[in-house]
């Protein structure tokens, strides 16, 4: 039996008297792609931050989060809003991470070529990048340090459909090439169907996990979202084409 | 000029380098105005020092560092915004300082003076400046990561809260270095204005800090000379700050 990359056991996360995640347990093996879905406020982002130990001090975490010793984590957050006036170029940011982690100076060129960051883009100020370019930079940033687990918190929120498609395609090929374990928070069920091996549903009424085609039934979606049956059909049609 | 005056000028120039460097990061952290307020935390200490007839810098150092630590603790444990915590501590400091500083010393406490400097004071000042410059250069990568995104920096392994405290500490030390001749009111002006000027002149991180240091050093050299030759005031800081703001005005022409 393969060793788990991540083992979560009876995880509870609360903020004061409000419990956001209650009794969550699951395991991930190397190379798995887990999609985390659920309505707004169900604790998807909180789960990722708990896994990364990034939750602020008023929060309370109980249960166990165990990463394997070989796990190297990369993280692409939901939103980063840098000051547009910052005199920081893409290259400055990536080089800062390389210096801090004492990586090889050639790593910036390597991840830039993997993620399609051109020399011109590397020399561009962060504050004037388009949404799609900015996401590419965040993915390149996450890939520095050679992670074997990548966590994405709605990486294409606020991007147009074409850019979203390109980003997911590049993520998917990275996952296959490197054998990465991926944890992906997404509202987009067509993305979940297409790329995820397993789906974790978070909601106040129930927690469940399994392969997309077994888990994402119209009944479950009805419990999770407001217009599920219609949405389910739309996703099915989209995938059939 | 006697040697002690040379020491004062040399230390002012070294302070200018530290101020330009720390100011460039304070600019990127968007804490320049907050930083301005932090320099006022020295006022109660200056007042106490004047009352006790001890070295004003020692008094200023005590309350400035204490106040900076108090602000950091309040932010960490109350969840109040930095604006609120700095505002409250600032108001208390200014009131206490104004109440206890003898009126004949108030001008010096607020605007500084070009006192003679002993060799030991000069060496101590140089050591502190070298420590600040070395530390900021060493922490540069962590500062860049936390300026871009504290959350991503933490995910990368940067201890963001500790880094904030260190930066506040180095900022306070830099203000202290200049306190002798800038006073409490203009204490952080050389951290603010040269960084703002550098931002007008460059868009690259590597040049930004260097230009900020250059503008800061030029402001001190030109302001000090102008004051010695023309105004002959006991407080050179107003002339220095006027020179730096003129440079800022000129830098606006580049973007006009």
Interface residues (C-beta under 8 A of the other chain):
Chain A: X52 X54 X57 X58 X73 X75 X77 X80 X82 X83 X85 X86 X87 X88 X89 X92 X93 X95 X96 X97 X99 X100 X101 X125 X126 X138 X141 X145
Chain B: X28 X30 X76 X79 X140 X141 X142 X144 X145 X147 X148 X149 X151 X152 X154 X155 X156 X157 X158 X199 X202 X203 X204 X205 X206 X208
